[in-house]
Amino acid sequence: MRFQNAALDIDLAAICENYRRLGAANPGAEAAAVVKCDAYGLGVGAVSTALFQAVGCRAFFVAYAEEGVILRRVLGPDAAINVFNGPFAGAVEIFRDNNLTPALNSFEQAALWAAEMPGADCILHVDTGMHRLGLDEADAARSASNRALNITMVMSHLACASEPSNPMNEAQHRAFSRIAALFPGARKSLASSGGALLSPDFAFDQVRIGVGLYGVNPLDAGANPLRPAATLTAPVVNAHEAKAGQSVGYGATHRFSRDTRLATVLLGYGDGYPRAASNRGAAFLGGALCPIVGRVSMDLIVLDVSALETPPAVGDRAEFFGPNLPIETAAEACGTIGYELLTGIGGLARPRPGLGGRVLRRYVFDGAPVHPEFAGA
Ligand SMILES: *Cc1c(COP(=O)(O)O)cnc(C)c1O
């Protein structure tokens, strides 16, 4: 008997709907899609093509220039492709040859771009308090007088956008408004997904939306205003029973106090599902949440299914996040956030298992299957 793989099902219609919702929340601002890290593990080819074709998205962000090259091939000439990490010495041609616009994240990076690509479009990233990337106010002022820089947009990044009432948001807004005023001819962008839900005040000319597109709640608390777009399921490979006093898994970390029905499923940390979910996480199977018992192993997880009236059969699929188990809840049980769970699983998922991972990546659009060529990038 052949067992099916774990699968990550991705609803491109939900991603398009989330693009519309986040755009509608910020009228007057352009919504740019952040598709770095292979579209948060959901596949940059399919996600970007859907956004470009179905909802008219024309502005995209990736982290690396190499990601931008792939995206340029997928989307053709009519999309703006921006690169968060910016150029490095000896690697400027890749921007020129693929019409990629860099974010310039330091005074040195701005000087490099001005010297090697005078007059070419660029985004100036200014630091408003996160202290990760970006020029401080003094360096921004020095760059403002550099005639070789054609700064089309000034951007910054919010450190606490997932907490709407955090005073840091207002402080960064004030700092950004002040620094951006040094560049009267440039557009302005401050908000990511969280900021796009704070208030249209934070939107300026462009919001850069990533995680919200993929249906993960960008805010730490409250109901998710977005439509979940990814579902992770894994098939039951063994249904069996343990007796009272027996244990399960590596290290025998869980011992049963009574006879317990178990289901072993084909998913593990080798597929990107965190080992931190050992004895803490759960999966939705047979109409109920079934706790993970014992340690998550590389290929396998054991679920306690004694709450189910009908025991699961081999081949039944357990949902690890999706419509019945929000990814935020699943991530919390692993001590992490939806972003990390999604990129961890999705980074190993492939349209055909074996190509870098064992999780099968499958696309639908409003329930209809998507042509494999569209989905296969
Ligand atoms: C990743 C990233 C984003 C997108 O953030 P989300 O929270 O996923 O919407 C926006 N801006 C910058 C600078 C980023 O690095």
The ligand as a Gaussian input file, in Angstrom:
#p B3LYP/6-31G(d) Opt

LIG

0 1
 C        8.824000      41.354000       5.385000
 C        8.645000      42.820000       5.329000
 C        7.371000      43.372000       5.101000
 C        6.112000      42.540000       5.116000
 O        5.740000      42.324000       6.468000
 P        4.399000      41.550000       6.866000
 O        4.324000      41.711000       8.340000
 O        4.596000      40.131000       6.466000
 O        3.296000      42.192000       6.134000
 C        7.284000      44.747000       4.919000
 N        8.380000      45.537000       4.989000
 C        9.614000      45.038000       5.257000
 C       10.760000      45.972000       5.337000
 C        9.782000      43.668000       5.436000
 O       11.002000      43.175000       5.702000

